[in-house]
Amino acid sequence: MPRSGTNSQGNSYTTPGGSNSNSGSSYHYSNSNGSYYYSNDNGSTYYNNGSGSSTYTSPSGYVSKK
């Protein structure tokens, strides 16, 4: 069962909560400024700044920015 809450910066989080898993070490942050961040069990990460720009890092370290 995922746990969720709000950290000291006012950002909400869910753990586990990666986009590809509901268990393990994944987590998901929804930030108060509209941005959000995923860290997935496979080692990949995804960040969206809430303004249309995003960065994806693959498990092998490849970085893709949009």
Contacts in CASP RR format, 6 or more apart in sequence:
PFRMAT RR
TARGET T0000
AUTHOR 0000-0000-0000
METHOD contacts of the structure
MODEL  1
MPRSGTNSQGNSYTTPGGSNSNSGSSYHYSNSNGSYYYSNDNGSTYYNNG
SGSSTYTSPSGYVSKK
2 14 0 8 1.000
2 15 0 8 1.000
2 16 0 8 1.000
2 17 0 8 1.000
2 22 0 8 1.000
3 14 0 8 1.000
3 15 0 8 1.000
4 12 0 8 1.000
4 13 0 8 1.000
4 14 0 8 1.000
4 15 0 8 1.000
5 12 0 8 1.000
5 13 0 8 1.000
5 14 0 8 1.000
6 12 0 8 1.000
6 13 0 8 1.000
7 13 0 8 1.000
9 31 0 8 1.000
9 32 0 8 1.000
10 32 0 8 1.000
11 29 0 8 1.000
11 30 0 8 1.000
11 31 0 8 1.000
11 32 0 8 1.000
12 29 0 8 1.000
12 30 0 8 1.000
13 27 0 8 1.000
13 28 0 8 1.000
13 29 0 8 1.000
13 30 0 8 1.000
14 27 0 8 1.000
14 28 0 8 1.000
15 26 0 8 1.000
15 27 0 8 1.000
15 28 0 8 1.000
16 22 0 8 1.000
16 23 0 8 1.000
16 24 0 8 1.000
16 25 0 8 1.000
16 26 0 8 1.000
16 27 0 8 1.000
16 41 0 8 1.000
17 26 0 8 1.000
17 27 0 8 1.000
17 28 0 8 1.000
17 38 0 8 1.000
18 26 0 8 1.000
18 27 0 8 1.000
18 28 0 8 1.000
18 38 0 8 1.000
18 39 0 8 1.000
18 40 0 8 1.000
18 41 0 8 1.000
19 26 0 8 1.000
19 28 0 8 1.000
19 38 0 8 1.000
19 40 0 8 1.000
19 46 0 8 1.000
20 26 0 8 1.000
20 40 0 8 1.000
20 41 0 8 1.000
20 42 0 8 1.000
21 40 0 8 1.000
21 41 0 8 1.000
23 41 0 8 1.000
24 41 0 8 1.000
25 39 0 8 1.000
25 41 0 8 1.000
26 38 0 8 1.000
26 39 0 8 1.000
26 40 0 8 1.000
26 41 0 8 1.000
27 38 0 8 1.000
27 39 0 8 1.000
28 36 0 8 1.000
28 37 0 8 1.000
28 38 0 8 1.000
28 39 0 8 1.000
29 36 0 8 1.000
29 37 0 8 1.000
29 38 0 8 1.000
30 36 0 8 1.000
31 37 0 8 1.000
33 50 0 8 1.000
34 50 0 8 1.000
35 47 0 8 1.000
35 48 0 8 1.000
35 49 0 8 1.000
35 50 0 8 1.000
36 47 0 8 1.000
36 48 0 8 1.000
36 50 0 8 1.000
37 45 0 8 1.000
37 46 0 8 1.000
37 47 0 8 1.000
37 48 0 8 1.000
38 45 0 8 1.000
38 46 0 8 1.000
38 47 0 8 1.000
39 45 0 8 1.000
40 46 0 8 1.000
42 59 0 8 1.000
43 59 0 8 1.000
44 56 0 8 1.000
44 57 0 8 1.000
44 58 0 8 1.000
44 59 0 8 1.000
45 56 0 8 1.000
45 57 0 8 1.000
46 54 0 8 1.000
46 55 0 8 1.000
46 56 0 8 1.000
46 57 0 8 1.000
47 54 0 8 1.000
47 55 0 8 1.000
47 56 0 8 1.000
48 54 0 8 1.000
52 66 0 8 1.000
53 65 0 8 1.000
53 66 0 8 1.000
54 65 0 8 1.000
54 66 0 8 1.000
55 63 0 8 1.000
55 64 0 8 1.000
55 65 0 8 1.000
55 66 0 8 1.000
56 63 0 8 1.000
56 64 0 8 1.000
56 65 0 8 1.000
56 66 0 8 1.000
57 63 0 8 1.000
57 64 0 8 1.000
58 64 0 8 1.000
END
